[in-house]
């Protein structure tokens, strides 16, 4: 009898049935026409490809190969092919080479339409923490690096940067005669720990090369006191007062740490054209920091609009500051990129009964999710 893990890994059982159709008499599923201009379809496809990346590692550890492999339907159903797998070789002395990501190429079916302008040519996907993995400790070590803001320094992150940089250069070189390639042809996506990797890569591509890559981040972690504050201060009014005072404290510290503040403002301006899609659940403690941060941004911007009529006050610069980045600055360890985001589209799911941190919620139809979205831009 198949285990529960095997059943969850099967596309025909756990996949997005609302965008699949049954082939008459065969019992097999085939995708309906994907509308690449529709956010729901883009979200579902990106989430399924991330799921396939998880299952690649499950197939490896469970020795499921060829016809027994369960991962391929998660991308082949949408006409993608596996180009390369990204392995973490930090532990190769023990013989382990964990698959943490993969690169997929979109190949329209024979006789189909030409490549849709809104469809990606390549998707680079990163899986998250696998708690049931026999060597889960390696993923958990990287989760700790997120806490202390050193994920960018690990070999897995460096391998991800190298893979995306090489892919973009290959595309550009292949299209030189046609006027050069576009970063829009590559999507970055990931879940949980994988979302942090995709976020770090996307930030690096924007800050170092000026490339704004479409990015889909599912349940991205954000280290914050927000979950504890929301628990201790259930009153929205009390939280608003606390955050307002915190904003003033940050503004004051920004005056004291003037070089750091100016550096953060320049980094925000540099990163502002890139606006990744953040998919978060209201009840997910791991990414609640993003919800609270952008909620504060919304309040600050509304207040400043009334106060300054479109101008910018000194206190608004606090949106570029975080206590964590300021602490590193005091310690003489300025980070290359801020852990806050200047721009983003925040997609909030407030539905009841779903796994708040689970990936599966994100390939459900809009009708089953209570989704709201808001675009945040800087300045």
GULOPA-421063 format. One record per atom (N, C-alpha, C): x, y, z negated. Coordinates in steps of 0.02 Angstrom, whole numbers, plus 50000, padded with zeros to 5 digits. Example, Ala and Ser with C-alpha at 12.3 -4.5 7.8 and 13.67 -1.06 7.14 Angstrom:
<pts>
506604971649610;506154977549610;506604983549610;506424988849646;506844994749643;506455000249606;
</pts>
This chain:
<pts>
500424994050000;500005000050000;500445006350000;500255011250041;500655017350046;500615021349981;501185024249962;501195028349902;500855035049914;500705038549860;500375045149867;500825049949904;501495049349894;501965053549930;501925052350005;501895045850024;501845044150095;501205046950126;500655046650089;500025049150114;500045056750123;500365060250076;500435067450082;500885069350140;501345064850159;501805066250213;501495064850282;500935061550283;500615059750347;500215065650375;500405067650434;500075073450466;499335072150479;499165065950499;498465064650517;498005064650456;498295064150396;497895064150335;497915070950301;498505073950297;498585080150259;498665086350302;498665085650367;498775091350411;498175095950418;498235101250458;497705106150467;497165103650515;496675100250489;496165097150532;495745102350570;495705108450544;495275113450577;495555115950644;496205114950656;496485116950721;496705110750761;496445104950740;496585098750776;495945095950805;496005092450860;495415089150890;495575081750899;495065077750897;495155070550905;495115068550978;495625064951001;495605062351069;495105056651071;494655056851119;494115052051121;494335044851120;494105041051069;494215033951066;494885031751040;495365036351036;496035034351015;496155035350941;495755039750910;495855041150839;496445045750826;496795047650879;497375052050869;497155059350872;497565063550839;497415070650838;497865074350887;497595079450917;497985083750960;497785090950945;498255095650951;498095102550932;497635105750982;497185109950956;496805114151000;497275119451027;497035123551072;497465128851098;497635133751042;498275134451029;498495139050977;498455146251002;498105150350965;498055157450981;498615160950944;499165162250979;499745165150946;499645172350925;499105175450948;498945182250926;498535182150861;498325176250840;497905175650781;498325174050719;498265178150669;498685177250609;498575170450577;497955168150575;497805161650544;498195156050578;498225156050643;498585150750679;499335151350668;499605157450670;500325158250658;500515155750588;500095157550539;500225155350470;500205147850464;499695144750493;499625137450488;500215133850520;500415136050579;500965132750615;501615133550575;501745139550550;502355140750512;502375136350450;501805135850414;501785131750353;501875124350369;501585122050424;501655114950443;502375113250461;502715117850494;503415116550512;503845116250449;503695120450400;504065120050336;503935113250303;503295111050305;503135104550277;503525099050312;503585099550378;503975094550415;504705094450393;504965100250373;505655100650349;505735097150282;505245097850239;505235093850177;505265086350193;504845084350241;504775077250255;505395074450290;505765078750326;506395076450355;506845073650300;506875077150243;507295074850188;506995068650156;506315068450152;505995062350126;506135056350170;506095057350236;506245051950282;506965049450272;507425054150262;508125052250253;508225048050189;507945050450134;508055046950071;507685040250068;507135039750106;506735033550105;506895028950164;507405031050203;507625027050260;507055025750309;506645030750320;506115030250370;506385032950435;506475028650485;506765030750548;506325028450606;506435031550664;506095029850725;505335029850715;505005024350728;504265024250725;504005025150654;504415023750604;504195024450535;504275031650508;504635035850543;504745042650521;504085046450521;503955050150469;503315053850462;503385061250477;503995063750484;504085070950493;503895073550562;504065070150618;503975073150685;503275075950700;502715072550681;502065075350698;501955082450671;502305084350619;502185090850589;502435096550633;502875095150681;503075100250729;502895098350801;502935091950817;502775089850885;502045091250903;501605091150854;500895092450867;500785099550893;501265103950882;501205110850906;501715112250961;501975106850991;502425107251048;503105110351030;503365108350973;504045110150955;504475103850957;505115104850967;505585099250963;506135101050914;506395096050880;506935097050832;507595098150868;507915103850855;508545105550887;509135103750843;509085105350778;509645104150733;509385103750662;509725100050620;509575099950549;510135103450511;509955106850459;510435110450417;510545106550354;511165104650341;511315100450284;511755104150234;511605103050171;512025105650117;512555100550102;513175102150119;513725097450110;514145099150049;513845102950002;514215104849942;514395098749900;514005093349909;514095087449867;514315081449909;514685082849964;514855077450010;515335072349979;515675074349925;516125069549892;515725063749862;515095065049846;514665059749820;514295056149876;514435058249938;514115054949995;513445057950013;513225063149978;512565066149992;512635072150038;512215072450089;512165078250133;511425079850140;511185084050095;510465085350091;510235089650150;509665087850179;509355091950230;508945097350194;509125103550204;508755109050171;508405113550222;508565112550285;508245116750336;508315113550404;507985116550454;508015113850522;507845119350571;508065118350633;507925123050687;507485119350738;506945122650758;506465119650805;506385124250865;506325121250924;506205125050985;505505123751010;505165129051030;504495128451058;504535126751132;504255121151151;504275118851220;503555117651243;503245122451279;502565121451303;502495115051343;501925111651338;501845105251372;501875106051448;502075100751484;502105101051557;501415102851585;501415107351633;500785109451662;500425114751622;500695116351563;500375121351522;500555128351544;500275133151508;500415140051525;501145141751509;501365147451536;502045149751521;502075151651447;502675152751424;502775154151353;502395160451333;501975159751282;501575165451259;502035170751229;501935177151245;502385182451220;502385183051144;501855180851110;501825181251037;502065174951002;502225169751042;502455163451013;503215163751004;503465160450953;504195160250945;504515155350994;505125156651012;505495151651050;505845146851003;506025149350945;506345145150895;506055146950826;506025141950784;505825142850714;506375139850671;506635143750624;507115141150575;506755140650509;506685134550484;506285133250424;506705130450368;506545132450307;506915130250248;506415127350197;506575121450172;506155118350122;506305121150053;505855119750006;505955121949937;506205116349893;506125117349827;506355112449778;505945106049782;506285100349782;505945093849784;506045090549716;505565091349672;505635088949603;505665081349599;505365077949648;505365070549647;505955067649684;506395071849709;506985069549744;507455066149694;507795060749713;508255057349667;508825061849643;508985066949682;509515071649662;509235078749657;508655079349624;508315085749619;508735090949583;509225088749544;509635093249505;509985098349550;510135096449612;510485100949657;510035106849678;509395105349690;508925110749705;508825115149643;508785112049585;508675115849523;509255120549508;509855118449527;510435122849518;510365129149560;510095128349620;509985134249663;509425138549636;508915135449605;508385139349573;508685143849519;509175141149483;509515145149431;509885151049463;510185149849522;510545155249556;510065160849576;509435159149590;508935164349604;508835168649542;508815165449485;508715169049422;509265174149409;509875172249425;510445176749410;510665180549473;510255180149526;510375184049587;511045182549619;511225176149624;511845174149657;511725169049712;511105168449735;510945163449787;511345164749850;511455171049867;511815172749929;512535170149928;512795168649870;513495166449865;513575158849871;513025155149872;513075147849874;513175145349946;513445139349953;513605136650019;512985135450061;512425133650029;511815132550067;511585138950100;511625144550065;511435150950094;511915152850150;512555151750139;513055153350191;512945149150253;512765142850244;512615138450301;512005141050339;511505143450303;510905146050335;511065152350375;511455156850347;511665162850382;512035161150447;512495156450441;512895154550499;512455151650554;511985147450536;511555144150585;511125149350622;510825153950585;510405158950617;510815163750660;511385165750636;511825170250674;512045166850740;512235160550736;512435156850796;511855156250845;511255154850819;510665154150862;510525160650898;510535166250863;510395172750894;510905174450947;511545172950933;512065174350983;511985170051044;511795163751034;511685159151090;511115161651134;510575163951103;510005166551141;510205172751180;510575177351146;510785183451179;511245182051237;511715177451228;512175175751283;511815172551341;511315168551326;510935165251379;510475169851417;510345175751389;509875180351422;510205186851444;510865186951444;511215193151462;511005195651531;510955191051578;510765192951646;510055195651649;509645193551600;508945195751601;508835201751556;509375204651531;509295210551490;509375209351416;509605203551397;509725202351326;509145199051292;509285195651238;508765192151200;508465196751148;507955194251115;507605198051064;507565193951000;507635197350943;507575193750879;506865191350868;506375194150905;505675191950898;505585184750921;506065182150960;505995175350985;506175170150933;506415172350875;506595167850820;506175169750759;505875164750729;505515165650666;505915162450609;505895165750552;506145162850490;505555161050446;505585155250415;505045153350370;505305148650316;504975148650259;505185144350204;504685144550148;504735139750103;504285139250046;504695139049982;504495143149932;504805143149866;505565144449872;505985139849851;506705140649858;506885142049931;506555138649977;506675139750048;506475146850069;505955149650038;505755156550052;506305161350030;506625159849974;507175164149951;507755163850001;507905157950029;508425157450079;508255161450142;507635160650165;507415164350224;507425171850211;507235173850151;507235180950132;507945183650134;508415179850107;509115182050105;509395182650175;509245177750218;509485177950286;509185183750324;508525184750317;508195190350351;508465197050331;508595197850265;508875204150241;509575205250271;509975199850274;510645200550301;510635202450375;510185199250414;510145200850485;509945208150496;509505210750453;509285217650460;509825222550439;510145221150381;510635225950355;511295225750393;511475219850419;512125219150451;512095220150527;511535218150558;511495218350631;510915222450657;510495225050612;509925228950634;509385224950669;509345218450653;508865214050686;508275212750639;507685214550661;507075213350622;506755206850646;506865201550608;506625194850628;505955193450596;505445191450634;504805189450604;504905184050552;504645185150492;504795180750435;504155179150398;504075172650382;503475170250347;503705166750283;503565169850226;503805167450162;503215165050120;503215158550105;502665155550066;502885154749994;502525157949949;502665157749876;503395159349861;503635165049885;504335166949871;504425168649797;504945166049765;505055167649694;505275174849685;505055177849631;505275184549613;505375184749538;505995185449516;506155185649445;505875192049416;505425191349368;505085197149341;504775195449273;504675200649233;504325199749169;503565200249179;503345201049241;502635202049254;502185196649224;502345190149231;501905185049202;501825185849126;502375187349092;502345188249019;501945194449001;502065199849039;501705206149026;500955205249037;500775201749091;500065200649106;499735196449052;500125191949022;499855187648969;499775191548904;500285195548888;500275199248825;499805205348827;499735208248887;499315214248895;498775212748947;498235209348926;497705207648974;497335213749001;497375219448965;497035225448987;497405228749044;497065229949099;497385233149157;497615240249140;497225243649097;497415250349078;498065250549039;498155245848993;498775245548955;499375243949000;499265239349047;499805237649094;499985243749137;499475247449159;499605253349200;500025258449161;499855259449097;500235264149056;500955261749047;501035255249035;501705252549025;502125253449088;501835251849146;502215252449208;502365259749224;501915264349206;502035271449218;502625273749176;502655271549113;503225273349070;503875270149096;503815263949119;504405260549147;504665264249208;504205266749247;504385270649307;504775276849288;504555280249234;504915286249211;505605284449185;505655278749150;506305276449124;506775275049182;506525271649233;506945270249292;507175276649325;506705281449332;506885287749363;507425291249322;507365290949256;507885293949214;508555290549220;508535283849220;509165280149229;509465281349299;509015282549347;509265284049414;509645290549417;509455295249375;509835301549372;510525300449341;510545296049290;511185294549258;511625290449305;511315285549337;511685281249384;511585283749455;511755290049466;511625293249530;511935289649590;512565287449586;512855283849644;512455277449661;512255273849609;511865267649620;511185269349652;510855274549626;510195276449653;510255278349727;510755282449743;510835284549813;510995278549857;511375273949830;511535267849869;510905263749883;510485263049832;509865259249841;509405262749891;509365269249889;508945272849936;509185271850007;509845271850017;510115270650084;509975263450107;510035258650061;509885251750078;509145250850096;508705254150059;507995253850074;507845256650143;508165262250159;508065265150225;508315260450280;508875257250266;509175252650314;508725246550326;508415244050272;508005237950276;507285239350294;507065245550291;506355247150297;506015244850361;506365244550420;506015242250480;505795234850477;506115231050435;505965223850429;505425222850376;504855219950396;504295219050350;504075211650352;504385207450311;504195200350310;503485199350284;503175193750303;502525191850278;502625187850214;502335190250159;502375186750095;501695183750079;501675177050073;501045173550058;501075171249985;500655174249944;500675172949872;499975171449846;499955167849791;499325166349757;499305170249692;498725173049677;498655177249618;498865173649554;498775167049552;498905163149491;499605159949490;499995161249540;500665158249544;501155162549504;501375159949448;501825163749405;502495165149438;502695160649483;503365161049513;503435167149559;502895169049592;502945174749638;502515180649615;502295180549552;501875185949527;502255192649524;502915192249519;503305198349519;503205202549581;503135199349639;503005203049701;502325206549698;501825203049672;501155205949668;501165212249625;501485211749566;501505217449521;501935223149549;502495221449580;502925226749607;502565230749661;502255227249708;501915230849761;501275234249736;500975231349683;500405234649652;500615241249621;501195241349589;501465247549561;501625252549617;501915249849671;502065254249728;501435257749753;500895253949757;500265256749781;500025262349735;500075261249670;499865266349622;500325272549627;500975271449632;501435277049636;501295281249698;501205277749755;501105281449817;500455285449815;499925282549785;499295286249779;499375292349734;499735291549679;499845297149633;500265302649666;500795300449701;501235305449733;500885309049789;500435305649824;500065308849878;499625314449850;499315313149793;498905318249761;499335323849732;499905321849703;500315326749668;500715331149715;500965328049767;501415331649812;501135332849881;500535330049895;500215330749960;500695328750016;500955322650009;501395319850060;502125320650045;502295324649994;502995325549975;503235319649934;503865319849915;504155314449875;504425317449810;504195314949754;504425317349690;505025313249667;505355315749615;505945312149589;505755305249563;505155304749534;504965298349504;504845292949557;504675295049619;504545290049671;505175286149690;505765288949676;506375285349691;506445279149649;506045278649594;506075272749551;505865266449588;505495267149643;505285261249680;505875257549711;506445260949717;507035257749745;507465254549691;507285255649627;507715253449572;507415247549535;507845243249511;507635237749467;508125237449410;507895235249352;508335234749294;508905229849308;508745224649347;509265219549360;509825222449403;509635226049457;510155229049500;510545234349462;510205238149419;510555243249380;511045240049331;510855234349301;511295230949255;511925228649291;511845225649351;512425223549389;512865229449407;512555235249420;512935241249437;513355243449377;513055243449318;513425245349257;514015240649246;513915234149263;514445229249254;514965229349309;514865234049357;515335234549412;515255229249465;514645226449471;514525221049519;513935222949564;514025228449601;513505230649647;513345225149698;512695223849708;512495218849757;512465221849827;512605217649877;512595220049946;511895221949968;511395218549940;510705219849958;510275220049895;509785224549891;509345224849833;508895218749831;508695216549771;508245210749768;507515212849779;507395219549779;506725222049795;506665222949871;506045223549894;505925224249965;505625231149980;505905234850028;505625241350045;504975240750084;504915235750127;504315234950169;504105227550170;503465226350175;503205219550178;502465219750193;502205214150217;501485213150220;501325207750168;500945209650118;500785205150063;500105201950074;500115195350081;499495191450089;499345187950023;498785189849992;498605187149927;498015182349933;498115176349906;497595171249904;497315171149833;496675172449826;496365172449759;495845166949753;495895161849797;495415156349794;495525152149731;494995148749709;495005144749648;495065137449667;495435133649628;495465126449638;496045123949680;496435128349708;497015126149747;497645126249704;498145122549726;498785122549692;499115129249705;499175133449653;499385140349663;500075140849695;500525136049681;501195136349709;501285131449767;500765127949784;500825122849836;500845125649906;501185122049950;501235124150020;500595122550059;500255117250040;499685114850079;499125120050086;499065124550037;498535129650041;498605134050103;499215134750128;499335139650180;499175137250250;499005130750259;498755128750325;498005127350322;497675129750270;496955129350267;496645135050308;496035134250331;495715139550371;495565145650327;495505151350359;495355157550323;494725156950281;494235152950306;493605152350271;493665149050202;494205145250191;494305141950126;494765145950080;495025151450106;495475155650066;495165162450056;495295165249999;495075172149986;495685176549997;495815177850061;496425181450080;496295188950085;496765192650059;496775199950070;497485201750090;497565206850130;498235208750152;498315216250149;498935218350139;499095225450138;499825226150161;499925231050205;500595232450230;500905237950188;501505236850163;501875241750125;502475243950165;502565250450171;503125253050209;503515258050167;504145258850184;504575263650150;504855268450202;504865274950189;504635278250127;503885279250129;
</pts>
